[in-house]
Amino acid sequence: MNKQIFLKWLKINSLCFIGAFIVIFLLVQLFPNIMLGFWGGWASLIEQTGAKGAAEFSPDFNTFIHILGRNSISVLIVFIVGLLLGAPIMMIMYGLFYSFVVSLAPLTGVTFTFFDWILVAIEVLFFTLSATFASTLASEIFGVKPEIKQLFEFWKEQLTDWKNFWSFPEQKRNWRIVFKENKKEFVLVLIIILVLLLFGAWFEVYGY
């Protein structure tokens, strides 16, 4: 694996997250009531889908398993989307989400503590690592460099090719070969993400 490509994707994904985070933070400061109403509608929509909060699970071990499973599925989704070079979009979405949570906490009577910041940092870490590793593999598979211009050209080509809209993008290198060549890195990243997932779930349940 090319470390320079990995670092460039890390920069892109991190900037997408940070940029989205800052935008929502500023909007909350300027239009608190509007953003609070928007967040309330979003939360209501999530509840209607049947999603449960961690507090609805007991005892603590069941809560731990629920959080671990939820975060694992989210990381897998980020990885799959990243393999299609959509990781920056996912990081923007997570930047929006976490900024809403952090920025609106004081307006909803919730005290955002130092431990909450640690939890957010852990979750952002495993999402960013998953997105960046997947993007690095995708660069090798589709021959797209970690540059904004090339990324937009790739997205434009996929979105405008209506005949093959639902087909897999053309591979410059076979994905099986790329995965085989990066097997050691894949195992290492997987272990790091698993450790972060386990620690994050443990910290959310037992660490406060």
TIRO-2110 file (N, C-alpha, C; in Angstrom, 1 decimal):
// TIRO-2110
0.8, -1.2, 0.0, N, 1, A
0.0, 0.0, 0.0, CA, 1, A
0.9, 1.2, 0.0, C, 1, A
0.5, 2.2, -0.8, N, 2, A
1.2, 3.4, -0.9, CA, 2, A
0.8, 4.3, 0.3, C, 2, A
1.8, 4.6, 1.1, N, 3, A
1.5, 5.4, 2.3, CA, 3, A
1.1, 6.8, 2.0, C, 3, A
1.7, 7.4, 0.9, N, 4, A
1.4, 8.7, 0.6, CA, 4, A
0.0, 8.9, 0.1, C, 4, A
-0.5, 7.9, -0.6, N, 5, A
-1.9, 7.9, -1.0, CA, 5, A
-2.8, 7.8, 0.2, C, 5, A
-2.5, 6.9, 1.1, N, 6, A
-3.2, 6.8, 2.4, CA, 6, A
-3.3, 8.1, 3.1, C, 6, A
-2.2, 8.8, 3.2, N, 7, A
-2.2, 10.0, 4.0, CA, 7, A
-3.0, 11.1, 3.3, C, 7, A
-3.0, 11.1, 1.9, N, 8, A
-3.7, 12.1, 1.2, CA, 8, A
-5.2, 11.9, 1.3, C, 8, A
-5.6, 10.6, 1.3, N, 9, A
-7.0, 10.3, 1.6, CA, 9, A
-7.4, 10.6, 3.0, C, 9, A
-6.5, 10.4, 3.9, N, 10, A
-6.8, 10.8, 5.3, CA, 10, A
-7.0, 12.3, 5.4, C, 10, A
-6.3, 13.0, 4.7, N, 11, A
-6.4, 14.5, 4.7, CA, 11, A
-7.8, 14.9, 4.2, C, 11, A
-8.1, 14.3, 3.0, N, 12, A
-9.4, 14.6, 2.4, CA, 12, A
-10.6, 14.3, 3.3, C, 12, A
-10.6, 13.0, 3.8, N, 13, A
-11.7, 12.6, 4.6, CA, 13, A
-11.8, 13.4, 5.9, C, 13, A
-10.6, 13.7, 6.5, N, 14, A
-10.6, 14.5, 7.7, CA, 14, A
-11.2, 15.9, 7.5, C, 14, A
-10.7, 16.5, 6.3, N, 15, A
-11.2, 17.9, 6.0, CA, 15, A
-12.7, 17.9, 5.7, C, 15, A
-13.2, 16.9, 5.1, N, 16, A
-14.7, 16.8, 4.9, CA, 16, A
-15.4, 16.8, 6.2, C, 16, A
-14.9, 16.0, 7.1, N, 17, A
-15.6, 15.9, 8.4, CA, 17, A
-15.5, 17.2, 9.2, C, 17, A
-14.3, 17.8, 9.2, N, 18, A
-14.1, 19.0, 10.0, CA, 18, A
-14.9, 20.2, 9.3, C, 18, A
-14.9, 20.2, 8.0, N, 19, A
-15.6, 21.3, 7.3, CA, 19, A
-17.1, 21.2, 7.6, C, 19, A
-17.7, 20.0, 7.5, N, 20, A
-19.1, 19.9, 7.8, CA, 20, A
-19.4, 20.2, 9.3, C, 20, A
-18.5, 19.8, 10.2, N, 21, A
-18.7, 20.0, 11.6, CA, 21, A
-18.7, 21.5, 11.9, C, 21, A
-17.8, 22.3, 11.3, N, 22, A
-17.7, 23.7, 11.5, CA, 22, A
-18.9, 24.5, 10.9, C, 22, A
-19.4, 24.0, 9.8, N, 23, A
-20.5, 24.7, 9.1, CA, 23, A
-21.7, 24.6, 10.0, C, 23, A
-22.0, 23.4, 10.5, N, 24, A
-23.2, 23.2, 11.4, CA, 24, A
-23.0, 24.0, 12.7, C, 24, A
-21.8, 23.9, 13.2, N, 25, A
-21.6, 24.7, 14.5, CA, 25, A
-21.9, 26.1, 14.3, C, 25, A
-21.4, 26.7, 13.2, N, 26, A
-21.7, 28.1, 13.0, CA, 26, A
-23.1, 28.4, 12.8, C, 26, A
-23.8, 27.5, 12.0, N, 27, A
-25.3, 27.7, 11.8, CA, 27, A
-26.1, 27.6, 13.1, C, 27, A
-25.6, 26.8, 14.0, N, 28, A
-26.3, 26.7, 15.3, CA, 28, A
-26.1, 27.9, 16.1, C, 28, A
-25.0, 28.5, 16.0, N, 29, A
-24.7, 29.8, 16.7, CA, 29, A
-25.5, 30.9, 16.1, C, 29, A
-25.7, 30.9, 14.8, N, 30, A
-26.5, 32.0, 14.1, CA, 30, A
-28.0, 31.8, 14.2, C, 30, A
-28.4, 30.5, 14.0, N, 31, A
-29.9, 30.2, 13.9, CA, 31, A
-30.2, 29.1, 14.9, C, 31, A
-30.1, 29.3, 16.2, N, 32, A
-30.3, 28.1, 17.1, CA, 32, A
-31.6, 27.5, 17.1, C, 32, A
-32.7, 28.3, 17.0, N, 33, A
-34.1, 27.8, 17.0, CA, 33, A
-34.4, 27.0, 15.7, C, 33, A
-33.9, 27.5, 14.6, N, 34, A
-34.2, 26.8, 13.3, CA, 34, A
-33.4, 25.5, 13.3, C, 34, A
-32.2, 25.5, 13.7, N, 35, A
-31.4, 24.2, 13.7, CA, 35, A
-31.9, 23.2, 14.7, C, 35, A
-32.4, 23.7, 15.9, N, 36, A
-33.0, 22.8, 16.9, CA, 36, A
-34.2, 22.2, 16.3, C, 36, A
-35.0, 22.9, 15.6, N, 37, A
-36.2, 22.3, 15.0, CA, 37, A
-35.9, 21.3, 13.9, C, 37, A
-34.8, 21.6, 13.1, N, 38, A
-34.4, 20.7, 12.1, CA, 38, A
-33.9, 19.4, 12.7, C, 38, A
-33.1, 19.5, 13.8, N, 39, A
-32.6, 18.3, 14.5, CA, 39, A
-33.7, 17.5, 15.1, C, 39, A
-34.8, 18.2, 15.6, N, 40, A
-35.9, 17.5, 16.2, CA, 40, A
-36.6, 16.7, 15.2, C, 40, A
-36.8, 17.3, 13.9, N, 41, A
-37.4, 16.5, 12.9, CA, 41, A
-36.6, 15.3, 12.4, C, 41, A
-35.3, 15.5, 12.4, N, 42, A
-34.4, 14.4, 12.0, CA, 42, A
-34.5, 13.2, 13.1, C, 42, A
-34.5, 13.6, 14.4, N, 43, A
-34.6, 12.6, 15.4, CA, 43, A
-35.9, 11.9, 15.4, C, 43, A
-37.0, 12.6, 15.1, N, 44, A
-38.3, 12.0, 15.0, CA, 44, A
-38.4, 11.0, 13.9, C, 44, A
-37.7, 11.3, 12.8, N, 45, A
-37.7, 10.4, 11.6, CA, 45, A
-37.0, 9.2, 12.0, C, 45, A
-35.9, 9.3, 12.7, N, 46, A
-35.1, 8.1, 13.1, CA, 46, A
-35.9, 7.2, 14.0, C, 46, A
-36.7, 7.8, 14.9, N, 47, A
-37.5, 7.1, 15.9, CA, 47, A
-38.6, 6.3, 15.1, C, 47, A
-39.1, 6.9, 14.0, N, 48, A
-40.2, 6.3, 13.3, CA, 48, A
-39.7, 5.0, 12.5, C, 48, A
-38.4, 5.0, 12.3, N, 49, A
-37.8, 3.8, 11.6, CA, 49, A
-37.7, 2.6, 12.6, C, 49, A
-38.0, 2.9, 13.9, N, 50, A
-37.9, 1.8, 14.8, CA, 50, A
-36.6, 1.7, 15.5, C, 50, A
-35.7, 2.6, 15.3, N, 51, A
-34.4, 2.5, 15.9, CA, 51, A
-34.5, 2.8, 17.4, C, 51, A
-33.7, 2.0, 18.2, N, 52, A
-33.8, 2.1, 19.6, CA, 52, A
-32.5, 2.8, 20.1, C, 52, A
-32.6, 3.6, 21.2, N, 53, A
-31.5, 4.1, 21.9, CA, 53, A
-30.8, 3.1, 22.8, C, 53, A
-29.6, 3.3, 23.1, N, 54, A
-28.9, 2.4, 24.0, CA, 54, A
-29.5, 2.3, 25.4, C, 54, A
-30.2, 3.4, 25.8, N, 55, A
-30.8, 3.4, 27.1, CA, 55, A
-32.0, 2.4, 27.2, C, 55, A
-32.5, 1.9, 26.1, N, 56, A
-33.6, 1.0, 26.1, CA, 56, A
-33.2, -0.4, 26.3, C, 56, A
-31.9, -0.7, 26.3, N, 57, A
-31.4, -2.0, 26.5, CA, 57, A
-30.9, -2.2, 27.9, C, 57, A
-31.1, -3.4, 28.5, N, 58, A
-30.6, -3.7, 29.8, CA, 58, A
-30.5, -5.2, 29.9, C, 58, A
-29.6, -5.8, 30.7, N, 59, A
-28.7, -5.0, 31.5, CA, 59, A
-27.5, -4.4, 30.7, C, 59, A
-26.4, -4.0, 31.4, N, 60, A
-25.4, -3.3, 30.7, CA, 60, A
-24.7, -4.1, 29.6, C, 60, A
-24.6, -5.4, 29.8, N, 61, A
-24.0, -6.3, 28.7, CA, 61, A
-24.8, -6.2, 27.4, C, 61, A
-26.1, -6.2, 27.6, N, 62, A
-26.9, -6.1, 26.4, CA, 62, A
-26.7, -4.8, 25.7, C, 62, A
-26.6, -3.8, 26.5, N, 63, A
-26.3, -2.4, 25.9, CA, 63, A
-25.0, -2.4, 25.2, C, 63, A
-24.0, -3.1, 25.8, N, 64, A
-22.7, -3.1, 25.2, CA, 64, A
-22.7, -3.8, 23.8, C, 64, A
-23.4, -5.0, 23.8, N, 65, A
-23.6, -5.7, 22.5, CA, 65, A
-24.3, -4.9, 21.5, C, 65, A
-25.3, -4.2, 21.9, N, 66, A
-26.1, -3.4, 21.0, CA, 66, A
-25.2, -2.3, 20.4, C, 66, A
-24.5, -1.6, 21.2, N, 67, A
-23.6, -0.5, 20.7, CA, 67, A
-22.5, -1.0, 19.8, C, 67, A
-21.9, -2.1, 20.2, N, 68, A
-20.9, -2.8, 19.4, CA, 68, A
-21.4, -3.2, 18.0, C, 68, A
-22.6, -3.8, 18.0, N, 69, A
-23.2, -4.2, 16.8, CA, 69, A
-23.6, -3.0, 15.9, C, 69, A
-24.2, -2.0, 16.5, N, 70, A
-24.5, -0.8, 15.8, CA, 70, A
-23.3, -0.1, 15.1, C, 70, A
-22.3, 0.1, 15.9, N, 71, A
-21.1, 0.7, 15.4, CA, 71, A
-20.4, -0.1, 14.3, C, 71, A
-20.4, -1.4, 14.5, N, 72, A
-19.7, -2.3, 13.6, CA, 72, A
-20.4, -2.2, 12.2, C, 72, A
-21.8, -2.2, 12.2, N, 73, A
-22.5, -2.1, 11.0, CA, 73, A
-22.2, -0.8, 10.3, C, 73, A
-22.2, 0.3, 11.1, N, 74, A
-21.9, 1.6, 10.6, CA, 74, A
-20.5, 1.7, 9.9, C, 74, A
-19.5, 1.1, 10.6, N, 75, A
-18.1, 1.0, 10.1, CA, 75, A
-18.1, 0.2, 8.7, C, 75, A
-18.8, -0.9, 8.7, N, 76, A
-18.9, -1.7, 7.5, CA, 76, A
-19.5, -0.9, 6.3, C, 76, A
-20.6, -0.2, 6.6, N, 77, A
-21.2, 0.7, 5.6, CA, 77, A
-20.2, 1.7, 5.0, C, 77, A
-19.5, 2.4, 6.0, N, 78, A
-18.5, 3.4, 5.6, CA, 78, A
-17.5, 2.7, 4.7, C, 78, A
-17.0, 1.5, 5.0, N, 79, A
-16.0, 0.8, 4.3, CA, 79, A
-16.5, 0.5, 2.9, C, 79, A
-17.7, 0.0, 2.8, N, 80, A
-18.3, -0.4, 1.4, CA, 80, A
-18.4, 0.9, 0.6, C, 80, A
-19.0, 1.9, 1.2, N, 81, A
-19.1, 3.2, 0.4, CA, 81, A
-17.8, 3.7, 0.0, C, 81, A
-16.8, 3.6, 0.9, N, 82, A
-15.4, 4.0, 0.6, CA, 82, A
-14.8, 3.3, -0.6, C, 82, A
-15.1, 2.0, -0.7, N, 83, A
-14.6, 1.2, -1.8, CA, 83, A
-15.1, 1.7, -3.1, C, 83, A
-16.3, 2.5, -3.1, N, 84, A
-16.8, 3.1, -4.3, CA, 84, A
-16.5, 4.6, -4.4, C, 84, A
-15.5, 5.0, -3.6, N, 85, A
-15.0, 6.3, -3.6, CA, 85, A
-16.0, 7.3, -3.1, C, 85, A
-16.9, 6.9, -2.2, N, 86, A
-17.9, 7.8, -1.6, CA, 86, A
-17.6, 8.1, -0.2, C, 86, A
-16.4, 7.8, 0.3, N, 87, A
-16.0, 8.1, 1.7, CA, 87, A
-16.1, 9.5, 2.1, C, 87, A
-15.7, 10.5, 1.3, N, 88, A
-15.8, 11.9, 1.6, CA, 88, A
-17.2, 12.3, 1.9, C, 88, A
-18.2, 11.7, 1.2, N, 89, A
-19.6, 12.1, 1.4, CA, 89, A
-20.0, 11.5, 2.7, C, 89, A
-19.6, 10.3, 3.1, N, 90, A
-20.0, 9.7, 4.4, CA, 90, A
-19.4, 10.5, 5.5, C, 90, A
-18.1, 11.0, 5.3, N, 91, A
-17.5, 11.8, 6.4, CA, 91, A
-18.2, 13.2, 6.6, C, 91, A
-18.7, 13.7, 5.5, N, 92, A
-19.5, 14.9, 5.6, CA, 92, A
-20.7, 14.7, 6.4, C, 92, A
-21.4, 13.6, 6.1, N, 93, A
-22.6, 13.2, 6.9, CA, 93, A
-22.3, 13.0, 8.4, C, 93, A
-21.2, 12.4, 8.7, N, 94, A
-20.9, 12.2, 10.1, CA, 94, A
-20.5, 13.5, 10.7, C, 94, A
-19.8, 14.4, 10.0, N, 95, A
-19.5, 15.7, 10.5, CA, 95, A
-20.7, 16.5, 10.8, C, 95, A
-21.7, 16.4, 10.0, N, 96, A
-23.0, 17.1, 10.3, CA, 96, A
-23.6, 16.5, 11.5, C, 96, A
-23.7, 15.2, 11.6, N, 97, A
-24.3, 14.5, 12.7, CA, 97, A
-23.7, 14.9, 14.1, C, 97, A
-22.4, 14.7, 14.1, N, 98, A
-21.7, 14.9, 15.4, CA, 98, A
-21.7, 16.4, 15.8, C, 98, A
-21.7, 17.3, 14.8, N, 99, A
-21.8, 18.7, 15.1, CA, 99, A
-23.1, 19.1, 15.6, C, 99, A
-24.2, 18.5, 15.1, N, 100, A
-25.5, 18.7, 15.7, CA, 100, A
-25.6, 18.2, 17.1, C, 100, A
-25.0, 17.0, 17.4, N, 101, A
-25.0, 16.5, 18.7, CA, 101, A
-24.3, 17.4, 19.7, C, 101, A
-23.1, 17.8, 19.3, N, 102, A
-22.3, 18.7, 20.2, CA, 102, A
-22.8, 20.1, 20.3, C, 102, A
-23.2, 20.7, 19.2, N, 103, A
-23.6, 22.1, 19.2, CA, 103, A
-25.0, 22.3, 19.9, C, 103, A
-25.9, 21.3, 19.7, N, 104, A
-27.2, 21.5, 20.3, CA, 104, A
-27.4, 21.0, 21.7, C, 104, A
-26.3, 20.3, 22.2, N, 105, A
-26.4, 19.8, 23.6, CA, 105, A
-26.8, 20.9, 24.6, C, 105, A
-26.1, 22.0, 24.6, N, 106, A
-26.5, 23.1, 25.6, CA, 106, A
-28.0, 23.6, 25.5, C, 106, A
-28.5, 23.6, 24.2, N, 107, A
-29.8, 24.1, 24.0, CA, 107, A
-30.9, 23.1, 24.4, C, 107, A
-30.5, 21.8, 24.6, N, 108, A
-31.5, 20.8, 25.0, CA, 108, A
-31.3, 20.4, 26.4, C, 108, A
-30.5, 21.1, 27.1, N, 109, A
-30.3, 20.9, 28.6, CA, 109, A
-29.4, 19.7, 28.9, C, 109, A
-28.6, 19.3, 27.9, N, 110, A
-27.7, 18.2, 28.1, CA, 110, A
-26.3, 18.8, 28.3, C, 110, A
-25.6, 18.3, 29.3, N, 111, A
-24.2, 18.8, 29.6, CA, 111, A
-23.3, 17.9, 28.8, C, 111, A
-22.5, 18.5, 27.9, N, 112, A
-21.6, 17.7, 27.1, CA, 112, A
-20.2, 17.7, 27.9, C, 112, A
-19.9, 16.6, 28.5, N, 113, A
-18.7, 16.5, 29.3, CA, 113, A
-17.5, 16.1, 28.6, C, 113, A
-16.4, 16.1, 29.3, N, 114, A
-15.1, 15.7, 28.8, CA, 114, A
-15.1, 14.2, 28.3, C, 114, A
-15.9, 13.4, 29.0, N, 115, A
-16.0, 12.0, 28.6, CA, 115, A
-16.8, 11.8, 27.3, C, 115, A
-17.8, 12.7, 27.1, N, 116, A
-18.5, 12.7, 25.9, CA, 116, A
-17.6, 13.0, 24.7, C, 116, A
-16.7, 14.0, 24.9, N, 117, A
-15.7, 14.3, 23.8, CA, 117, A
-14.8, 13.1, 23.5, C, 117, A
-14.4, 12.4, 24.5, N, 118, A
-13.6, 11.2, 24.3, CA, 118, A
-14.3, 10.2, 23.5, C, 118, A
-15.6, 10.0, 23.8, N, 119, A
-16.4, 9.0, 23.1, CA, 119, A
-16.6, 9.4, 21.6, C, 119, A
-16.8, 10.7, 21.4, N, 120, A
-16.9, 11.2, 20.0, CA, 120, A
-15.6, 11.0, 19.3, C, 120, A
-14.5, 11.3, 19.9, N, 121, A
-13.2, 11.1, 19.3, CA, 121, A
-12.9, 9.7, 18.9, C, 121, A
-13.3, 8.7, 19.8, N, 122, A
-13.1, 7.3, 19.5, CA, 122, A
-13.9, 6.9, 18.2, C, 122, A
-15.2, 7.3, 18.2, N, 123, A
-16.1, 7.0, 17.1, CA, 123, A
-15.6, 7.6, 15.8, C, 123, A
-15.2, 8.9, 15.9, N, 124, A
-14.6, 9.5, 14.6, CA, 124, A
-13.4, 8.8, 14.2, C, 124, A
-12.6, 8.3, 15.1, N, 125, A
-11.3, 7.6, 14.7, CA, 125, A
-11.6, 6.4, 13.9, C, 125, A
-12.6, 5.5, 14.4, N, 126, A
-12.8, 4.3, 13.6, CA, 126, A
-13.5, 4.5, 12.3, C, 126, A
-14.4, 5.5, 12.3, N, 127, A
-15.0, 5.9, 11.0, CA, 127, A
-14.0, 6.4, 10.0, C, 127, A
-13.1, 7.3, 10.4, N, 128, A
-12.1, 7.9, 9.6, CA, 128, A
-11.1, 6.8, 9.1, C, 128, A
-10.7, 5.9, 9.9, N, 129, A
-9.8, 4.9, 9.5, CA, 129, A
-10.4, 4.0, 8.5, C, 129, A
-11.6, 3.6, 8.7, N, 130, A
-12.3, 2.7, 7.8, CA, 130, A
-12.5, 3.4, 6.4, C, 130, A
-12.9, 4.7, 6.5, N, 131, A
-13.1, 5.4, 5.2, CA, 131, A
-11.8, 5.6, 4.5, C, 131, A
-10.7, 5.9, 5.2, N, 132, A
-9.4, 6.2, 4.5, CA, 132, A
-8.8, 4.9, 3.9, C, 132, A
-8.9, 3.8, 4.7, N, 133, A
-8.3, 2.6, 4.1, CA, 133, A
-9.1, 2.1, 2.9, C, 133, A
-10.4, 2.2, 3.0, N, 134, A
-11.3, 1.8, 1.8, CA, 134, A
-11.0, 2.7, 0.6, C, 134, A
-10.8, 4.0, 0.9, N, 135, A
-10.5, 4.9, -0.2, CA, 135, A
-9.1, 4.6, -0.9, C, 135, A
-8.2, 4.2, -0.1, N, 136, A
-6.8, 3.9, -0.6, CA, 136, A
-6.9, 2.7, -1.5, C, 136, A
-7.7, 1.7, -1.1, N, 137, A
-7.9, 0.5, -1.9, CA, 137, A
-8.6, 0.9, -3.2, C, 137, A
-9.6, 1.7, -3.1, N, 138, A
-10.4, 2.1, -4.2, CA, 138, A
-9.5, 2.9, -5.2, C, 138, A
-8.5, 3.6, -4.8, N, 139, A
-7.6, 4.3, -5.7, CA, 139, A
-6.9, 3.4, -6.5, C, 139, A
-6.4, 2.3, -5.9, N, 140, A
-5.7, 1.2, -6.7, CA, 140, A
-6.7, 0.5, -7.7, C, 140, A
-7.9, 0.3, -7.2, N, 141, A
-8.8, -0.5, -8.0, CA, 141, A
-9.3, 0.3, -9.2, C, 141, A
-9.7, 1.6, -9.0, N, 142, A
-10.3, 2.4, -10.1, CA, 142, A
-9.3, 3.4, -10.7, C, 142, A
-8.1, 3.4, -10.2, N, 143, A
-7.1, 4.3, -10.8, CA, 143, A
-7.4, 5.8, -10.6, C, 143, A
-8.0, 6.1, -9.5, N, 144, A
-8.4, 7.5, -9.2, CA, 144, A
-7.4, 8.0, -8.1, C, 144, A
-6.7, 9.1, -8.4, N, 145, A
-5.8, 9.7, -7.4, CA, 145, A
-6.6, 10.4, -6.3, C, 145, A
-6.0, 10.5, -5.1, N, 146, A
-6.7, 11.3, -4.0, CA, 146, A
-6.6, 12.8, -4.2, C, 146, A
-7.3, 13.2, -5.3, N, 147, A
-7.3, 14.6, -5.6, CA, 147, A
-8.8, 15.0, -5.9, C, 147, A
-9.2, 16.2, -5.4, N, 148, A
-10.6, 16.6, -5.5, CA, 148, A
-11.0, 16.6, -7.0, C, 148, A
-10.2, 17.1, -7.9, N, 149, A
-10.6, 17.2, -9.3, CA, 149, A
-10.9, 15.8, -9.9, C, 149, A
-10.0, 14.8, -9.6, N, 150, A
-10.2, 13.5, -10.1, CA, 150, A
-11.4, 12.8, -9.5, C, 150, A
-11.6, 13.1, -8.2, N, 151, A
-12.7, 12.5, -7.5, CA, 151, A
-14.1, 13.0, -8.1, C, 151, A
-14.1, 14.3, -8.4, N, 152, A
-15.3, 14.9, -9.0, CA, 152, A
-15.6, 14.4, -10.4, C, 152, A
-14.5, 14.2, -11.1, N, 153, A
-14.6, 13.6, -12.5, CA, 153, A
-15.1, 12.2, -12.4, C, 153, A
-14.7, 11.4, -11.4, N, 154, A
-15.1, 10.1, -11.3, CA, 154, A
-16.6, 10.0, -10.9, C, 154, A
-17.0, 10.9, -10.0, N, 155, A
-18.4, 10.9, -9.6, CA, 155, A
-19.3, 11.4, -10.7, C, 155, A
-18.8, 12.4, -11.5, N, 156, A
-19.6, 12.9, -12.6, CA, 156, A
-19.8, 11.8, -13.7, C, 156, A
-18.7, 11.1, -13.9, N, 157, A
-18.8, 10.0, -14.9, CA, 157, A
-19.8, 9.0, -14.5, C, 157, A
-19.8, 8.6, -13.2, N, 158, A
-20.8, 7.6, -12.7, CA, 158, A
-22.2, 8.1, -12.7, C, 158, A
-22.4, 9.3, -12.4, N, 159, A
-23.8, 9.9, -12.3, CA, 159, A
-24.4, 10.2, -13.7, C, 159, A
-23.5, 10.5, -14.7, N, 160, A
-24.0, 10.8, -16.0, CA, 160, A
-24.1, 9.6, -16.9, C, 160, A
-23.6, 8.5, -16.5, N, 161, A
-23.6, 7.3, -17.4, CA, 161, A
-24.9, 6.5, -17.0, C, 161, A
-26.0, 7.0, -17.5, N, 162, A
-27.3, 6.4, -17.1, CA, 162, A
-27.5, 5.0, -17.5, C, 162, A
-26.9, 4.6, -18.6, N, 163, A
-27.0, 3.2, -19.1, CA, 163, A
-26.4, 2.2, -18.2, C, 163, A
-25.3, 2.6, -17.5, N, 164, A
-24.6, 1.7, -16.6, CA, 164, A
-24.6, 2.3, -15.2, C, 164, A
-25.7, 3.0, -14.8, N, 165, A
-25.8, 3.7, -13.5, CA, 165, A
-25.7, 2.7, -12.4, C, 165, A
-26.3, 1.6, -12.5, N, 166, A
-26.3, 0.6, -11.4, CA, 166, A
-25.2, -0.4, -11.5, C, 166, A
-24.4, -0.3, -12.5, N, 167, A
-23.3, -1.3, -12.7, CA, 167, A
-22.1, -0.9, -11.9, C, 167, A
-21.2, -1.8, -11.6, N, 168, A
-20.0, -1.5, -10.8, CA, 168, A
-19.1, -0.7, -11.7, C, 168, A
-18.4, 0.3, -11.2, N, 169, A
-17.5, 1.2, -12.0, CA, 169, A
-16.4, 0.3, -12.6, C, 169, A
-15.9, 0.8, -13.7, N, 170, A
-14.8, 0.0, -14.4, CA, 170, A
-13.6, 0.0, -13.6, C, 170, A
-13.1, -1.2, -13.4, N, 171, A
-11.9, -1.5, -12.6, CA, 171, A
-10.6, -1.4, -13.4, C, 171, A
-9.6, -0.6, -13.0, N, 172, A
-8.3, -0.5, -13.6, CA, 172, A
-7.5, -1.7, -13.2, C, 172, A
-7.7, -2.2, -12.0, N, 173, A
-7.1, -3.4, -11.4, CA, 173, A
-8.1, -4.2, -10.7, C, 173, A
-8.0, -5.5, -10.9, N, 174, A
-9.0, -6.4, -10.3, CA, 174, A
-9.0, -6.3, -8.7, C, 174, A
-10.2, -6.1, -8.2, N, 175, A
-10.3, -5.9, -6.7, CA, 175, A
-9.7, -7.0, -5.9, C, 175, A
-9.8, -8.3, -6.4, N, 176, A
-9.2, -9.4, -5.7, CA, 176, A
-7.7, -9.3, -5.6, C, 176, A
-7.1, -8.9, -6.7, N, 177, A
-5.6, -8.8, -6.6, CA, 177, A
-5.2, -7.7, -5.7, C, 177, A
-5.9, -6.5, -5.7, N, 178, A
-5.6, -5.4, -4.8, CA, 178, A
-5.8, -5.9, -3.3, C, 178, A
-6.9, -6.6, -3.0, N, 179, A
-7.1, -7.0, -1.6, CA, 179, A
-6.0, -8.0, -1.2, C, 179, A
-5.6, -8.9, -2.2, N, 180, A
-4.6, -9.9, -1.9, CA, 180, A
-3.2, -9.2, -1.6, C, 180, A
-2.9, -8.2, -2.4, N, 181, A
-1.6, -7.5, -2.2, CA, 181, A
-1.6, -6.7, -0.9, C, 181, A
-2.8, -6.3, -0.4, N, 182, A
-2.8, -5.5, 0.8, CA, 182, A
-3.4, -6.3, 2.0, C, 182, A
-3.2, -7.6, 2.0, N, 183, A
-3.8, -8.5, 3.0, CA, 183, A
-3.2, -8.1, 4.4, C, 183, A
-1.9, -7.9, 4.5, N, 184, A
-1.3, -7.6, 5.8, CA, 184, A
-1.9, -6.3, 6.4, C, 184, A
-2.0, -5.3, 5.5, N, 185, A
-2.5, -4.0, 5.9, CA, 185, A
-4.0, -4.1, 6.3, C, 185, A
-4.7, -4.9, 5.6, N, 186, A
-6.1, -5.1, 5.9, CA, 186, A
-6.3, -5.7, 7.3, C, 186, A
-5.5, -6.7, 7.6, N, 187, A
-5.6, -7.4, 8.9, CA, 187, A
-5.2, -6.4, 10.0, C, 187, A
-4.2, -5.6, 9.8, N, 188, A
-3.7, -4.6, 10.8, CA, 188, A
-4.8, -3.6, 11.0, C, 188, A
-5.4, -3.0, 9.9, N, 189, A
-6.5, -2.0, 10.1, CA, 189, A
-7.7, -2.6, 10.7, C, 189, A
-8.0, -3.9, 10.4, N, 190, A
-9.1, -4.5, 11.0, CA, 190, A
-9.0, -4.7, 12.5, C, 190, A
-7.8, -5.1, 12.9, N, 191, A
-7.5, -5.2, 14.3, CA, 191, A
-7.6, -3.9, 15.1, C, 191, A
-7.1, -2.8, 14.5, N, 192, A
-7.1, -1.5, 15.1, CA, 192, A
-8.6, -1.1, 15.2, C, 192, A
-9.4, -1.3, 14.2, N, 193, A
-10.8, -0.9, 14.2, CA, 193, A
-11.6, -1.7, 15.2, C, 193, A
-11.3, -3.0, 15.3, N, 194, A
-12.0, -3.8, 16.3, CA, 194, A
-11.7, -3.4, 17.7, C, 194, A
-10.4, -3.0, 18.0, N, 195, A
-10.0, -2.5, 19.3, CA, 195, A
-10.7, -1.2, 19.6, C, 195, A
-10.8, -0.3, 18.6, N, 196, A
-11.5, 0.9, 18.8, CA, 196, A
-13.0, 0.7, 19.1, C, 196, A
-13.6, -0.2, 18.3, N, 197, A
-15.0, -0.6, 18.5, CA, 197, A
-15.3, -1.1, 19.9, C, 197, A
-14.5, -2.0, 20.3, N, 198, A
-14.7, -2.7, 21.6, CA, 198, A
-14.5, -1.6, 22.7, C, 198, A
-13.4, -0.8, 22.6, N, 199, A
-13.2, 0.2, 23.6, CA, 199, A
-14.3, 1.3, 23.6, C, 199, A
-14.7, 1.7, 22.4, N, 200, A
-15.8, 2.6, 22.4, CA, 200, A
-17.1, 2.2, 23.0, C, 200, A
-17.5, 0.9, 22.7, N, 201, A
-18.7, 0.3, 23.3, CA, 201, A
-18.5, 0.2, 24.8, C, 201, A
-17.3, -0.3, 25.3, N, 202, A
-17.0, -0.4, 26.7, CA, 202, A
-17.1, 0.9, 27.4, C, 202, A
-16.5, 1.9, 26.8, N, 203, A
-16.4, 3.3, 27.4, CA, 203, A
-17.8, 3.9, 27.5, C, 203, A
-18.6, 3.7, 26.5, N, 204, A
-20.0, 4.2, 26.5, CA, 204, A
-20.9, 3.6, 27.6, C, 204, A
-20.6, 2.3, 27.9, N, 205, A
-21.5, 1.6, 28.9, CA, 205, A
-20.9, 1.7, 30.3, C, 205, A
-19.5, 1.5, 30.4, N, 206, A
-18.9, 1.3, 31.7, CA, 206, A
-18.0, 2.5, 32.1, C, 206, A
-17.6, 3.3, 31.1, N, 207, A
-16.5, 4.2, 31.3, CA, 207, A
-16.9, 5.5, 32.0, C, 207, A
-18.2, 5.8, 32.0, N, 208, A
-18.6, 7.1, 32.6, CA, 208, A
-18.6, 7.1, 34.1, C, 208, A
END
